[in-house]
Amino acid sequence: MKIEKYTLGIGDRFAHQGRAQLQALSKARELGIDVHPVWNKSNREHMIIKSKPDDVRAEADSAVAALGWTGAYHVDADHIGLKTVDGFISGSDFFTLDVADFTGKAAQDDAVYAFLKSVHRYSGSLAIPGIDRPFDLNEGDMRGAARKFLLAVQEAGRIYRHIEERKGRESFITEVSVDETDAPQNPVELFLILAMIQGKASRSKPLPLNSPGGLTKGSIT
């Protein structure tokens, strides 16, 4: 599933604000701002107020029907892992894969070796479209990124495949989150994380991405 160019994550914690939130986005569209809502709620938030993931879908669908919204909209299973994702499968079409607990932990040596081999061709001066100056990329940078992020990307791949087996590949959007990080990733780290996700780091099919964003908190959508 392809995400729209502009989306706005909105949290309707108690399932009473869906119409008001959508009215705000409707006014934005009247002004020529084509932004689409993504209602989100985490498993922790559901546990606190005793709601269920399908309640978010019901509230979103109700607001859309009441206001005659004709644009795309999504329901995000926010910050889920393998232990919590199943309850969100039926009602969600957007999944934020939270792999923060796996960041900074070492992947197996053979996986690190395979990753280093796959990105070796980028060694030296790296020019990234849209960025004015090139970056110097060396093996130390690659090993450092692998030590910090490779196991997390592998876990994201496992969660993604779990969802894909149940929903089908083209029926949901994926965000990978290492939330919260002590510092934002730099451009080289982001490049290498994307290489992990789009390459063979997850030991299976590449994990689809839509566009980089939200990086102060360490999220890639």
C-alpha positions as CSV (number, residue, x, y, z in Angstrom):
1,M,0.0,0.0,0.0
2,K,1.3,3.4,-1.0
3,I,1.1,6.2,1.6
4,E,-0.1,9.6,0.6
5,K,2.4,12.4,0.4
6,Y,1.1,14.3,3.4
7,T,-0.4,12.5,6.5
8,L,-1.1,13.7,10.0
9,G,-0.9,11.3,13.0
10,I,-3.7,11.9,15.4
11,G,-4.4,10.2,18.7
12,D,-8.0,9.8,19.7
13,R,-7.3,8.3,23.1
14,F,-10.9,8.0,24.4
15,A,-12.6,7.6,21.0
16,H,-14.6,10.8,21.3
17,Q,-12.6,13.2,19.1
18,G,-12.6,11.6,15.7
19,R,-15.2,13.9,14.1
20,A,-13.5,17.1,15.5
21,Q,-10.1,15.9,14.3
22,L,-11.5,15.1,10.8
23,Q,-13.3,18.5,10.7
24,A,-9.9,20.2,11.2
25,L,-8.4,18.3,8.3
26,S,-11.5,19.0,6.1
27,K,-10.9,22.7,6.7
28,A,-7.3,22.3,5.7
29,R,-8.4,20.6,2.5
30,E,-10.7,23.5,1.8
31,L,-7.6,25.7,2.0
32,G,-5.8,23.5,-0.5
33,I,-3.8,21.5,2.0
34,D,-4.2,17.8,1.0
35,V,-3.4,16.0,4.3
36,H,-4.7,12.7,5.3
37,P,-5.4,11.4,8.9
38,V,-3.7,8.5,10.5
39,W,-5.5,7.6,13.8
40,N,-3.0,5.9,16.1
41,K,-3.0,4.3,19.5
42,S,-0.5,2.0,21.2
43,N,-1.0,-1.2,23.0
44,R,0.1,0.5,26.2
45,E,-2.6,3.2,25.8
46,H,-5.2,0.5,25.1
47,M,-4.3,-1.3,28.3
48,I,-4.4,1.9,30.4
49,I,-8.0,2.9,29.4
50,K,-9.3,-0.7,28.7
51,S,-10.1,-0.2,25.0
52,K,-9.4,-2.5,22.1
53,P,-7.6,-1.9,18.8
54,D,-10.8,-2.4,16.8
55,D,-12.3,0.5,18.7
56,V,-9.9,2.9,16.9
57,R,-11.1,1.6,13.5
58,A,-14.7,1.9,14.5
59,E,-14.2,5.5,15.6
60,A,-12.3,6.4,12.4
61,D,-14.9,4.8,10.2
62,S,-17.7,6.5,12.1
63,A,-16.1,10.0,11.7
64,V,-15.4,9.4,8.0
65,A,-19.0,8.3,7.4
66,A,-20.5,11.2,9.4
67,L,-18.5,13.9,7.6
68,G,-18.6,12.4,4.1
69,W,-14.8,12.3,4.0
70,T,-13.7,11.1,0.6
71,G,-9.9,11.1,1.0
72,A,-7.7,8.2,2.2
73,Y,-7.3,7.6,5.9
74,H,-5.5,5.0,8.0
75,V,-5.5,3.4,11.4
76,D,-2.1,2.8,12.9
77,A,-1.1,0.0,15.2
78,D,1.3,2.3,17.1
79,H,4.5,0.9,18.6
80,I,3.8,-2.8,18.3
81,G,6.1,-5.8,18.4
82,L,5.6,-9.5,17.9
83,K,4.1,-9.9,21.3
84,T,1.4,-7.3,20.8
85,V,0.7,-7.1,17.0
86,D,-2.0,-9.8,16.6
87,G,-4.7,-7.8,18.3
88,F,-4.2,-5.0,15.8
89,I,-4.2,-7.1,12.6
90,S,-7.9,-6.9,11.7
91,G,-8.5,-3.2,12.4
92,S,-5.2,-1.6,11.2
93,D,-3.7,-0.8,7.8
94,F,-0.7,1.0,9.2
95,F,1.8,-0.6,11.6
96,T,4.6,1.2,13.5
97,L,7.2,-1.5,14.2
98,D,8.9,-0.6,17.5
99,V,12.3,-2.2,17.6
100,A,13.9,0.2,20.1
101,D,14.6,-2.7,22.5
102,F,16.9,-4.3,19.9
103,T,18.9,-1.2,19.1
104,G,22.5,-1.3,20.3
105,K,22.5,-5.1,20.6
106,A,24.8,-7.2,18.5
107,A,23.5,-9.2,15.5
108,Q,25.2,-12.5,14.6
109,D,28.6,-12.3,13.0
110,D,27.5,-13.9,9.7
111,A,24.7,-11.3,9.4
112,V,27.1,-8.5,10.0
113,Y,29.5,-9.9,7.5
114,A,26.8,-10.2,4.9
115,F,25.7,-6.6,5.5
116,L,29.3,-5.2,5.3
117,K,29.7,-7.1,2.0
118,S,26.5,-5.7,0.6
119,V,27.4,-2.1,1.3
120,H,31.2,-2.2,0.6
121,R,30.6,-0.7,-2.8
122,Y,29.6,2.6,-1.1
123,S,33.0,3.0,0.6
124,G,34.7,6.3,0.0
125,S,32.9,9.5,-1.1
126,L,29.1,9.0,-0.9
127,A,26.9,11.5,-2.8
128,I,23.3,11.5,-1.7
129,P,20.8,13.2,-4.1
130,G,19.3,16.3,-2.4
131,I,22.3,16.8,-0.1
132,D,24.9,19.4,-1.2
133,R,28.0,17.8,0.1
134,P,29.3,14.2,-0.2
135,F,30.0,12.1,2.9
136,D,33.0,10.0,3.6
137,L,31.9,6.4,4.3
138,N,34.4,3.9,5.7
139,E,34.2,0.4,7.1
140,G,34.2,1.9,10.7
141,D,31.0,3.7,9.9
142,M,29.5,0.5,8.4
143,R,30.4,-1.6,11.4
144,G,29.2,1.0,13.8
145,A,25.8,1.1,12.1
146,A,25.6,-2.7,12.0
147,R,26.4,-2.9,15.8
148,K,23.7,-0.4,16.6
149,F,20.9,-1.1,14.2
150,L,21.3,-4.4,12.3
151,L,19.6,-6.6,15.0
152,A,16.7,-4.1,15.2
153,V,16.2,-4.2,11.5
154,Q,16.2,-8.0,11.5
155,E,13.5,-7.8,14.2
156,A,11.5,-5.3,12.1
157,G,11.7,-7.8,9.3
158,R,10.3,-10.6,11.5
159,I,7.3,-8.4,12.6
160,Y,6.7,-7.3,9.0
161,R,6.6,-10.9,7.7
162,H,4.2,-11.8,10.5
163,I,1.8,-9.1,9.4
164,E,2.3,-9.9,5.7
165,E,1.3,-13.5,6.2
166,R,-2.0,-12.4,7.8
167,K,-2.9,-9.4,5.7
168,G,-1.1,-9.7,2.4
169,R,1.7,-7.4,1.2
170,E,-0.3,-4.7,-0.4
171,S,-2.8,-4.1,2.3
172,F,-0.8,-2.1,4.9
173,I,1.8,0.6,5.4
174,T,4.9,0.1,7.5
175,E,6.9,2.5,9.8
176,V,10.0,1.3,11.5
177,S,10.7,3.0,14.8
178,V,13.7,3.0,17.2
179,D,11.9,5.4,19.5
180,E,13.1,7.1,21.6
181,T,16.8,7.7,20.7
182,D,19.3,9.8,22.6
183,A,20.2,11.6,19.4
184,P,18.9,11.8,15.9
185,Q,20.6,9.6,13.3
186,N,23.0,11.4,11.0
187,P,22.6,11.1,7.2
188,V,25.2,8.3,6.8
189,E,23.5,6.2,9.5
190,L,20.1,6.8,7.8
191,F,21.6,5.7,4.5
192,L,23.0,2.5,6.1
193,I,19.7,1.8,8.0
194,L,17.8,2.0,4.7
195,A,20.4,-0.3,3.1
196,M,19.7,-2.8,5.9
197,I,16.0,-2.6,5.4
198,Q,16.0,-2.7,1.6
199,G,18.7,-5.4,1.4
200,K,19.1,-8.8,2.9
201,A,19.5,-7.8,6.6
202,S,16.1,-9.1,7.4
203,R,17.0,-12.5,5.9
204,S,14.0,-12.5,3.7
205,K,12.1,-10.1,1.4
206,P,13.0,-6.5,1.6
207,L,10.9,-4.5,4.0
208,P,9.1,-1.8,2.0
209,L,9.5,1.9,2.9
210,N,7.7,4.9,1.7
211,S,9.8,7.9,2.5
212,P,12.3,9.0,5.2
213,G,10.8,11.2,7.9
214,G,10.4,11.9,11.6
215,L,14.1,11.2,12.4
216,T,14.6,13.1,15.6
217,K,12.7,10.3,17.3
218,G,14.3,7.7,15.1
219,S,11.4,6.7,12.9
220,I,11.4,5.8,9.2
221,T,8.2,5.5,7.3
